[in-house]
Structure formats: structure tokens, C-alpha cells
Amino acid sequence: MKTIAITIDDETLSLLDELMAGAPRRRTRSALVRAALREFAERKRRRVIEAREQEIFRRNRKQLAREARLLIKEQARP
């Protein structure tokens, strides 16, 4: 694990301390900041992946719709 220095404004630090009050006893500010940063980064990563997949679906929507119709038609046969 690496140690870095960051600057946090008073309002954000107060919010962090409020969150610490509700956290388990052994949780440190650093642990809370790490967890928040990890969650933020994972959400950002998911948004990037979802945007890329959405673009793939958009580009291929006609072909996907055609394949879906054919599959439904095939499965509806007696």
C-alpha cells in the first residue's frame, strides 16, 4: 500500500468525520476514503463499459432485431 497526501476542504472533512461516526470502531479516515474512491472508480468503469456496449448495440440494432424475429418465429413453430 502506498501513502499519498491529499488536500480536503473543511466541509468535506466534516462530512468524512460524520461518516466516521457511523462506521465500525476500527475504520479509519483512510479506509473510508479508500472505500469511497474504489466505489467511485468502479462506477466510472461500469459507465464506460456500458457506454461501449450501448454503442455496439446501437450500431448492430437492425441485425439484432432481425435475428430476434427469426428466433421467435422459429420457436413459435408447432
C-alpha positions in Angstrom: 0.0 0.0 0.0 1.3 3.5 -0.9 0.9 6.6 1.2 -0.2 9.8 -0.6 -1.0 13.3 0.6 -4.3 15.0 -0.4 -5.9 18.3 0.5 -9.5 18.2 1.6 -11.6 21.3 2.3 -13.2 21.7 5.8 -16.7 20.9 4.6 -15.6 17.6 3.0 -13.6 16.8 6.1 -16.6 17.4 8.3 -18.7 15.2 6.1 -16.0 12.5 6.3 -16.0 12.8 10.1 -19.8 12.4 10.2 -19.5 9.3 8.2 -16.8 8.0 10.5 -19.2 8.4 13.5 -21.5 5.8 11.9 -18.6 3.5 10.9 -17.3 0.5 12.8 -14.8 1.4 15.5 -11.7 0.2 13.7 -12.5 2.1 10.5 -10.1 4.9 9.8 -10.5 8.0 7.7 -8.0 6.5 5.2 -10.0 3.3 5.0 -13.2 5.3 4.4 -11.6 7.4 1.7 -10.1 4.3 0.0 -13.6 2.6 0.0 -15.2 5.7 -1.4 -12.6 6.1 -4.1 -12.8 2.4 -5.0 -16.6 2.6 -5.3 -16.3 5.8 -7.4 -13.8 4.2 -9.7 -15.8 1.0 -10.2 -18.9 3.0 -11.0 -16.9 5.1 -13.6 -15.5 1.9 -15.1 -19.0 0.4 -15.3 -20.3 3.5 -17.1 -17.5 3.4 -19.6 -18.2 -0.3 -20.3 -22.0 0.3 -20.5 -21.5 3.2 -23.0 -19.3 1.0 -25.2 -21.8 -1.9 -25.1 -24.7 0.6 -25.8 -22.8 1.8 -28.9 -22.3 -1.8 -30.1 -26.0 -2.4 -29.7 -26.8 0.8 -31.5 -24.6 0.0 -34.4 -26.0 -3.5 -34.7 -29.6 -3.0 -33.8 -31.1 -3.8 -37.2 -29.2 -7.1 -37.4 -30.0 -8.0 -33.7 -33.7 -7.2 -34.3 -33.7 -9.4 -37.5 -32.1 -12.2 -35.6 -34.5 -11.9 -32.7 -37.5 -12.0 -35.1 -36.2 -15.1 -36.8 -35.5 -16.8 -33.4 -39.0 -16.0 -32.1 -40.5 -17.2 -35.4 -38.5 -20.5 -35.2 -39.5 -21.1 -31.6 -43.2 -20.4 -32.3 -43.4 -23.2 -34.8 -45.6 -26.2 -33.7 
